[in-house]
Structures are given as structure tokens and as C-alpha cells.
Amino acid sequence: MKNAQKQVDEWVRQYKIGYFKPLEIIACLAEETGELAREINHRFGPKQKKSTEDVQEVEDEIGDIIFTLACLSNSLDIDIERGFQKTMDKCYGRDKDRWAKK
């Protein structure tokens, strides 16, 4: 994730506008998440695409979300890897016996 954050930072810093404000980035994240949800619903749910709608790649939509999260993290000087590791520590600690194992 450090590499992803670095790439995003290098790309953003080439523009005068820089990072959007955190609330603006959250709005972008909500939009991108909605696009992923719509595509998942079209593929696996009951909702059919309109004939005028293009097929979107789930991989691309997830990539957009990761980019947006990197923007938010960079703008707030947050290390995504460290945050993710804390979450995994919870999974292996607090939640280790939460579900039946294979």
C-alpha cells in the first residue's frame, strides 16, 4: 500500500489544486462505492442493466476506490498499511473465534 500511496501522491502533486478537502474525498468515495455496488448488483443481484449502460469491470471499480482511499489517507497523512494492520490484528485477536473454522 505504501507504493500505491506514493504513486497517488506523485500524481496529485503535479497539479496546483492538490488534494481535495477530506469531505470532498469522502463524497468521491461514496460515488465510487456506489458504482461498485451497482455493478455487483447487475452481475449478482436482481437488477438488470439498461440497454444503454456499459459493462464496468469490478476490478476497475475497486481500483477507483483504492485510489480514492489513498487520496484521503495522503491528505490526512495516514499510513494505510498501519491502519490495515491494526484491523488484521483485531481479526486475529478479538475475532479469532467469532466464526466456525474449516
C-alpha positions as CSV (number, residue, x, y, z in Angstrom):
1,M,0.0,0.0,0.0
2,K,2.9,2.3,0.6
3,N,3.7,2.1,-3.1
4,A,0.1,2.9,-4.0
5,Q,0.1,5.9,-1.7
6,K,3.4,7.1,-3.2
7,Q,2.1,6.8,-6.8
8,V,-1.1,8.7,-5.9
9,D,0.9,11.4,-4.1
10,E,3.2,11.9,-7.1
11,W,0.3,12.1,-9.5
12,V,-1.7,14.5,-7.3
13,R,1.2,16.8,-6.5
14,Q,1.8,17.6,-10.2
15,Y,-1.4,19.7,-10.1
16,K,-1.9,23.1,-8.5
17,I,-5.2,22.0,-6.9
18,G,-3.5,19.2,-4.9
19,Y,-5.8,17.1,-2.7
20,F,-9.4,17.8,-2.3
21,K,-10.7,18.5,1.2
22,P,-11.5,15.4,3.2
23,L,-15.2,15.8,2.9
24,E,-14.9,16.2,-0.8
25,I,-12.9,13.0,-1.0
26,I,-15.5,11.2,1.1
27,A,-18.1,12.3,-1.4
28,C,-15.9,10.8,-4.2
29,L,-15.5,7.6,-2.2
30,A,-19.3,7.3,-1.8
31,E,-19.7,7.8,-5.5
32,E,-17.1,5.2,-6.4
33,T,-18.5,2.7,-3.9
34,G,-21.9,3.3,-5.4
35,E,-20.5,2.5,-8.8
36,L,-19.0,-0.8,-7.5
37,A,-22.3,-1.6,-5.7
38,R,-24.3,-1.0,-8.9
39,E,-22.0,-3.3,-11.0
40,I,-22.1,-6.1,-8.3
41,N,-25.9,-5.7,-8.2
42,H,-26.1,-6.0,-12.0
43,R,-23.9,-9.1,-12.0
44,F,-25.1,-11.0,-9.0
45,G,-28.3,-9.3,-7.9
46,P,-31.8,-8.9,-9.4
47,K,-31.2,-5.6,-11.1
48,Q,-30.6,-5.8,-14.9
49,K,-28.6,-3.2,-16.8
50,K,-30.3,-0.8,-19.1
51,S,-29.5,-1.4,-22.7
52,T,-27.7,1.9,-22.8
53,E,-25.4,1.1,-19.9
54,D,-21.9,-0.1,-20.5
55,V,-20.5,-3.1,-18.6
56,Q,-18.0,-1.9,-16.0
57,E,-15.2,-4.0,-14.7
58,V,-15.4,-4.8,-11.0
59,E,-11.6,-4.7,-10.8
60,D,-11.6,-1.1,-12.2
61,E,-14.2,0.0,-9.7
62,I,-12.2,-1.5,-6.8
63,G,-9.1,0.3,-8.2
64,D,-11.0,3.6,-8.2
65,I,-11.9,3.0,-4.5
66,I,-8.3,2.3,-3.6
67,F,-7.1,5.4,-5.4
68,T,-9.7,7.5,-3.5
69,L,-8.8,5.9,-0.2
70,A,-5.1,6.7,-0.9
71,C,-6.1,10.3,-1.6
72,L,-7.9,10.6,1.7
73,S,-5.1,8.9,3.6
74,N,-2.4,11.1,2.0
75,S,-4.4,14.2,2.6
76,L,-4.6,13.3,6.3
77,D,-1.0,12.0,6.5
78,I,-2.3,8.5,7.4
79,D,-0.4,5.3,6.6
80,I,-2.9,2.8,5.1
81,E,-0.7,-0.1,5.8
82,R,-0.6,0.7,9.5
83,G,-4.3,1.1,9.7
84,F,-4.9,-2.1,7.8
85,Q,-2.5,-4.0,10.1
86,K,-4.5,-2.8,13.1
87,T,-7.6,-4.2,11.5
88,M,-5.9,-7.5,10.9
89,D,-4.7,-7.6,14.5
90,K,-8.3,-7.3,15.6
91,C,-9.3,-10.1,13.2
92,Y,-6.6,-12.5,14.6
93,G,-7.2,-11.3,18.2
94,R,-10.7,-10.2,19.2
95,D,-12.4,-12.0,16.3
96,K,-10.4,-15.2,16.1
97,D,-13.2,-17.4,17.5
98,R,-16.1,-15.5,16.0
99,W,-16.9,-17.9,13.3
100,A,-16.6,-21.7,12.8
101,K,-13.3,-22.6,11.1
102,K,-12.8,-25.0,8.3
